[in-house]
Amino acid sequence: MGFKGVKFDEGPPEDFDPADPYKDPVAFLEMREHIVREKWVAIERAKILRERVRQCYRREGVNHLQNCRTAVRQYLESLKGVGWGKDGRPSYAHDPKSTWPSTPPPPPPFK
């Protein structure tokens, strides 16, 4: 009888309601944990790809522009939407699928 590890649910909780997230506090916390887990996975994936780009750059030398192109593209794609400092920005600023408005709205006033 030993420690078998921690098992996490792979998906978000079934009883979470995005329209009213505070209705079920347990589902709200499970959803928050799910989001944090997914962010950590994306961050670690980006770190692994960055290390692959570093190794390819060192290995290829002057030909790195041609031979490391796929590794660099994978790394740059993995960086989209990754990180923690996006909560205070409007949704168009951190959603990779949305488009930027012609002029950004003014920041909210300080209270």
Disulfide bonds with the S-S distance in Angstrom:
Cys56-Cys68 2.00
